[in-house]
Amino acid sequence: GNWDQARSYFERADKLFPGHWLVEAHLAQMLAVDGERDKAKAMYRQIIRRTNNPDVMMALANVFEFEGNPGEVAALRSAAEKLFEQRLATMPEAYFDHALDLALATGKNGRALELAEANYRARAFGDAGIALARAQLATGNPRSAIRQLLKVERSGWKSVEQYLTLSEAYA
């Protein structure tokens, strides 16, 4: 939640790695957080033209979703889904987590669970455990999600997303 400090890190990264798509995407995210959505959308579009990156497509879709533009959201998520499926075919471990976020966002909860389980098998750490719990919750299995999140907690991992998901599972 310390947006000013985050922005400062991203601006420093931009000086160290000028033109790097991920740094630029984070700067666009800062614009969106500040309410400068038109500038953020323009920046995201520029990155997409250059890189065809599905993660950036998802970020831009999130801005459009916030603005209530379902047509743009659907088009961007559809394009991102096709790219993720291609990338999953060649580099599955690199894209499990990214593709499962999109599956959850589009209501493909069974697919999200499949990807989350594969992701957790590949890297049984806190972040992957939380993603698995989110997918378990989305597929109507809050008890499994709670067990998974308590396991993550016992490992020493602590995050806002972890406890937010745990509260949703208990609810």
C-alpha beads as a LAMMPS data file, in Angstrom:
LAMMPS data file: protein, C-alpha beads

171 atoms
170 bonds

1 atom types
1 bond types

-500.0 500.0 xlo xhi
-500.0 500.0 ylo yhi
-500.0 500.0 zlo zhi

Masses

1 110.0

Atoms # bond

1 1 1 0.000 0.000 0.000
2 1 1 2.973 2.353 -0.029
3 1 1 2.375 3.596 -3.562
4 1 1 4.847 6.477 -3.408
5 1 1 7.684 4.162 -2.430
6 1 1 6.640 1.618 -5.056
7 1 1 6.581 4.328 -7.735
8 1 1 10.032 5.458 -6.691
9 1 1 11.381 1.908 -7.065
10 1 1 9.761 1.538 -10.489
11 1 1 11.144 4.894 -11.642
12 1 1 14.599 3.858 -10.483
13 1 1 14.223 0.529 -12.287
14 1 1 13.193 2.414 -15.432
15 1 1 16.479 4.348 -15.291
16 1 1 18.464 1.136 -14.804
17 1 1 16.538 -0.857 -17.425
18 1 1 15.059 1.661 -19.869
19 1 1 12.450 0.196 -22.171
20 1 1 11.953 -3.023 -20.197
21 1 1 8.325 -4.046 -20.593
22 1 1 7.839 -5.191 -16.996
23 1 1 9.128 -1.949 -15.527
24 1 1 6.907 -0.001 -17.925
25 1 1 3.913 -2.152 -16.978
26 1 1 4.479 -1.344 -13.315
27 1 1 4.716 2.352 -14.132
28 1 1 1.417 2.042 -16.017
29 1 1 -0.044 0.327 -12.959
30 1 1 1.019 3.306 -10.833
31 1 1 -0.757 5.631 -13.271
32 1 1 -3.918 3.548 -12.997
33 1 1 -3.722 3.564 -9.184
34 1 1 -3.394 7.359 -9.313
35 1 1 -6.551 7.576 -11.415
36 1 1 -4.721 8.458 -14.618
37 1 1 -6.353 5.585 -16.440
38 1 1 -6.166 7.067 -19.943
39 1 1 -2.389 7.435 -19.619
40 1 1 -2.147 3.939 -18.112
41 1 1 -4.198 2.426 -20.938
42 1 1 -2.050 4.165 -23.560
43 1 1 1.102 2.875 -21.901
44 1 1 -0.274 -0.677 -21.637
45 1 1 -1.320 -0.582 -25.329
46 1 1 2.164 0.540 -26.334
47 1 1 3.724 -2.359 -24.395
48 1 1 1.258 -4.827 -25.939
49 1 1 2.052 -3.591 -29.478
50 1 1 5.745 -4.096 -28.778
51 1 1 5.660 -7.385 -26.835
52 1 1 2.251 -9.056 -27.321
53 1 1 2.500 -9.910 -23.629
54 1 1 -0.577 -11.639 -22.160
55 1 1 0.152 -10.395 -18.620
56 1 1 -0.022 -6.815 -19.852
57 1 1 -3.233 -7.644 -21.708
58 1 1 -4.692 -8.842 -18.413
59 1 1 -3.582 -5.651 -16.653
60 1 1 -5.218 -3.519 -19.337
61 1 1 -8.352 -5.676 -19.127
62 1 1 -8.474 -4.978 -15.385
63 1 1 -8.503 -1.241 -16.042
64 1 1 -11.344 -1.655 -18.532
65 1 1 -13.191 -3.870 -16.058
66 1 1 -12.877 -1.163 -13.401
67 1 1 -14.305 1.321 -15.905
68 1 1 -17.200 -1.006 -16.790
69 1 1 -16.211 -1.774 -20.377
70 1 1 -17.005 -5.499 -20.816
71 1 1 -16.328 -5.566 -24.573
72 1 1 -12.710 -4.509 -24.178
73 1 1 -12.306 -6.844 -21.186
74 1 1 -13.558 -9.867 -23.132
75 1 1 -11.400 -9.132 -26.189
76 1 1 -8.223 -8.671 -24.159
77 1 1 -8.814 -11.720 -21.978
78 1 1 -9.565 -13.858 -25.015
79 1 1 -6.321 -12.775 -26.700
80 1 1 -4.375 -13.356 -23.464
81 1 1 -5.915 -16.801 -23.029
82 1 1 -4.785 -17.889 -26.508
83 1 1 -1.249 -16.693 -25.822
84 1 1 -1.140 -18.373 -22.422
85 1 1 -2.284 -21.687 -23.929
86 1 1 0.501 -21.451 -26.523
87 1 1 3.051 -20.701 -23.845
88 1 1 1.749 -23.428 -21.546
89 1 1 2.376 -25.904 -24.367
90 1 1 6.065 -25.015 -24.522
91 1 1 6.934 -23.710 -21.034
92 1 1 4.225 -24.903 -18.636
93 1 1 5.956 -24.192 -15.321
94 1 1 6.635 -20.610 -16.372
95 1 1 2.972 -19.901 -17.077
96 1 1 0.845 -21.999 -14.683
97 1 1 0.319 -19.140 -12.241
98 1 1 -0.324 -16.488 -14.884
99 1 1 -2.825 -18.622 -16.767
100 1 1 -4.667 -19.637 -13.593
101 1 1 -5.225 -15.974 -12.674
102 1 1 -6.861 -15.462 -16.047
103 1 1 -8.938 -18.637 -15.672
104 1 1 -10.236 -17.382 -12.322
105 1 1 -10.983 -13.958 -13.792
106 1 1 -13.007 -15.508 -16.609
107 1 1 -14.897 -17.974 -14.420
108 1 1 -13.113 -21.056 -15.770
109 1 1 -12.692 -22.342 -12.244
110 1 1 -12.127 -25.999 -13.141
111 1 1 -9.265 -24.997 -15.433
112 1 1 -7.935 -22.686 -12.728
113 1 1 -7.884 -25.567 -10.245
114 1 1 -6.067 -27.802 -12.720
115 1 1 -3.441 -25.101 -13.312
116 1 1 -3.150 -24.309 -9.588
117 1 1 -2.546 -27.959 -8.725
118 1 1 0.143 -28.224 -11.413
119 1 1 1.698 -24.966 -10.230
120 1 1 1.770 -26.163 -6.616
121 1 1 3.365 -29.471 -7.645
122 1 1 6.061 -27.501 -9.473
123 1 1 6.697 -25.060 -6.614
124 1 1 5.117 -25.848 -3.263
125 1 1 5.713 -22.412 -1.774
126 1 1 3.461 -19.806 -0.192
127 1 1 2.406 -17.964 -3.328
128 1 1 1.519 -21.172 -5.188
129 1 1 -0.272 -22.482 -2.093
130 1 1 -2.389 -19.354 -1.896
131 1 1 -3.242 -19.616 -5.589
132 1 1 -4.278 -23.233 -5.036
133 1 1 -6.522 -22.161 -2.159
134 1 1 -8.091 -19.452 -4.343
135 1 1 -8.879 -22.058 -6.995
136 1 1 -10.220 -24.484 -4.390
137 1 1 -12.467 -21.752 -3.053
138 1 1 -13.647 -20.845 -6.565
139 1 1 -14.593 -24.466 -7.216
140 1 1 -16.708 -24.621 -4.077
141 1 1 -14.280 -26.298 -1.717
142 1 1 -13.664 -23.872 1.161
143 1 1 -12.538 -26.615 3.581
144 1 1 -9.679 -27.607 1.290
145 1 1 -8.822 -23.932 0.848
146 1 1 -8.690 -23.438 4.626
147 1 1 -6.458 -26.494 5.085
148 1 1 -4.161 -25.255 2.327
149 1 1 -3.950 -21.749 3.761
150 1 1 -3.231 -23.021 7.268
151 1 1 -0.430 -25.127 5.769
152 1 1 0.925 -21.989 4.087
153 1 1 0.747 -20.146 7.418
154 1 1 2.629 -22.926 9.232
155 1 1 5.409 -22.554 6.658
156 1 1 5.992 -19.008 7.899
157 1 1 4.564 -17.298 4.831
158 1 1 2.540 -14.174 5.596
159 1 1 0.670 -12.003 3.097
160 1 1 -2.444 -9.903 2.768
161 1 1 -3.732 -12.104 -0.071
162 1 1 -3.302 -15.194 2.114
163 1 1 -5.410 -13.811 4.948
164 1 1 -7.980 -12.249 2.650
165 1 1 -8.456 -15.623 0.957
166 1 1 -8.632 -17.331 4.350
167 1 1 -11.358 -14.928 5.506
168 1 1 -13.299 -15.583 2.293
169 1 1 -12.969 -19.327 2.824
170 1 1 -14.258 -19.068 6.394
171 1 1 -17.163 -16.882 5.230

Bonds

1 1 1 2
2 1 2 3
3 1 3 4
4 1 4 5
5 1 5 6
6 1 6 7
7 1 7 8
8 1 8 9
9 1 9 10
10 1 10 11
11 1 11 12
12 1 12 13
13 1 13 14
14 1 14 15
15 1 15 16
16 1 16 17
17 1 17 18
18 1 18 19
19 1 19 20
20 1 20 21
21 1 21 22
22 1 22 23
23 1 23 24
24 1 24 25
25 1 25 26
26 1 26 27
27 1 27 28
28 1 28 29
29 1 29 30
30 1 30 31
31 1 31 32
32 1 32 33
33 1 33 34
34 1 34 35
35 1 35 36
36 1 36 37
37 1 37 38
38 1 38 39
39 1 39 40
40 1 40 41
41 1 41 42
42 1 42 43
43 1 43 44
44 1 44 45
45 1 45 46
46 1 46 47
47 1 47 48
48 1 48 49
49 1 49 50
50 1 50 51
51 1 51 52
52 1 52 53
53 1 53 54
54 1 54 55
55 1 55 56
56 1 56 57
57 1 57 58
58 1 58 59
59 1 59 60
60 1 60 61
61 1 61 62
62 1 62 63
63 1 63 64
64 1 64 65
65 1 65 66
66 1 66 67
67 1 67 68
68 1 68 69
69 1 69 70
70 1 70 71
71 1 71 72
72 1 72 73
73 1 73 74
74 1 74 75
75 1 75 76
76 1 76 77
77 1 77 78
78 1 78 79
79 1 79 80
80 1 80 81
81 1 81 82
82 1 82 83
83 1 83 84
84 1 84 85
85 1 85 86
86 1 86 87
87 1 87 88
88 1 88 89
89 1 89 90
90 1 90 91
91 1 91 92
92 1 92 93
93 1 93 94
94 1 94 95
95 1 95 96
96 1 96 97
97 1 97 98
98 1 98 99
99 1 99 100
100 1 100 101
101 1 101 102
102 1 102 103
103 1 103 104
104 1 104 105
105 1 105 106
106 1 106 107
107 1 107 108
108 1 108 109
109 1 109 110
110 1 110 111
111 1 111 112
112 1 112 113
113 1 113 114
114 1 114 115
115 1 115 116
116 1 116 117
117 1 117 118
118 1 118 119
119 1 119 120
120 1 120 121
121 1 121 122
122 1 122 123
123 1 123 124
124 1 124 125
125 1 125 126
126 1 126 127
127 1 127 128
128 1 128 129
129 1 129 130
130 1 130 131
131 1 131 132
132 1 132 133
133 1 133 134
134 1 134 135
135 1 135 136
136 1 136 137
137 1 137 138
138 1 138 139
139 1 139 140
140 1 140 141
141 1 141 142
142 1 142 143
143 1 143 144
144 1 144 145
145 1 145 146
146 1 146 147
147 1 147 148
148 1 148 149
149 1 149 150
150 1 150 151
151 1 151 152
152 1 152 153
153 1 153 154
154 1 154 155
155 1 155 156
156 1 156 157
157 1 157 158
158 1 158 159
159 1 159 160
160 1 160 161
161 1 161 162
162 1 162 163
163 1 163 164
164 1 164 165
165 1 165 166
166 1 166 167
167 1 167 168
168 1 168 169
169 1 169 170
170 1 170 171
